[in-house]
Amino acid sequence: MTPERKEELRAVRAAAWAGHLAEGLGITAERIDLDFAYYADRLLPRIAEQGAGSPDGIDDPLEQEMLTAWSAQLGVPMEVVQGHLTVPLRQITSWVAARFNLAEGPLSVFIRVLFREVAAYLREPNSSARLAAREEVAERIARKRPNVVIAHSLGSVVAYEALHAHPELRPDLFLTLGSPLALPQVVFHRLHPTPQGEPPNVFGLRPPSAGRWVNIADPGDPVSVPPQLSRHFKGIALDHTAAIAPFNFHQARNYLRSAATAATIGPYLGV
C-alpha cells in the first residue's frame, strides 16, 4: 500500500468516525477534531501468507483454536464443536446466528475476517506485524496528544498494548467499544503485558498512562465476550452494558452514535 493510499483511507475513516460521534452528540462533525490510526496494512502481509482458506471452514490451526475457544465462551454445544482441528464453521455460524438473531451469510464472512485479523495480530508475542500495528497506534496518539482515545474491537487490543508500551502517552480517557480483551485463550491470555495472579484471580491492568478507562459493550454483540471487562481487568472506572443496535451487531458506527458513548465523551469535548 502506498503512503498516499494509506493516508486517504485514514482520512476517510477519521471523517466517518467524526460524523458518527457528532450524530450521537447532536453537534456538527466540524466540532470534533478526530484522528484515526490505520494499522490494517501492518497485518495484511501476515494475513496474505495464510491464503484464502477452505470455503467450508478455517484451515489455520491458530484461527481454529481461537474459533473453538470463542464458541465455547458463547456456549455453543459441544456436539457442535467437533474437535480442536475440525471446527465446523457452518454449524457454529448457524448456532450463533440463531442465538443472536443474526443473518448467517454476513455472520460467516465476519467470523472469517475477525479470526484471521485477531490471529494475525496475536500469533506471536513480538512479531513484526504486532509491533508495527502497535507502534502505528502509539505514533498517532503521540502526534495528536488527544485527551480521549477511542478503540473498537481488535483496535481495543492494539490500543491497550500501545498505551502500556508507551507510558508517556497520557490520555484523560481510554474508551473501549465492543472489546474482546477478556476473551480467554483467544486474547486475554496472549496480552502484553501478561495478566497477573493465580487462577481464578487473574487480572489485566488498566494502562497506567490512561486517566480513566470506560468500556461499553452491547449484550447482543458476540465479540465482546465474556461480558463486563471489569471482572477481568483492574482499574476500569465504568463498565457499561447497553443495547446498541439489535440485528446489526458489532459495527463501530453504532457504538459511536450511541447515547452511552455520547454521555461518556461529552464532558471531555465540552459538549
Protein Blocks (a to p, Z undefined) as FASTA:
>chain_A
ZZklmmmmmmmmmmmmmmmmmmmnopafklpccddddfklmmmmmmmmnonojakbcfbl
klmmmmmmmmmmnopafklmgcjklccfklmmmmmmmmnopafklmmmmmmmmmmmmmmm
mmpmkbfklmmmmmmmmmmmmmnopabdcdehjllmmmmmmmmmmmmbccfbdcdehiak
lmghklmmmpccddedjdfbbcddddfklmbacddddfklmklccehjllmpghiabdcd
ddfbghiahiaklmmmpmklmmmmmmmnoZZ
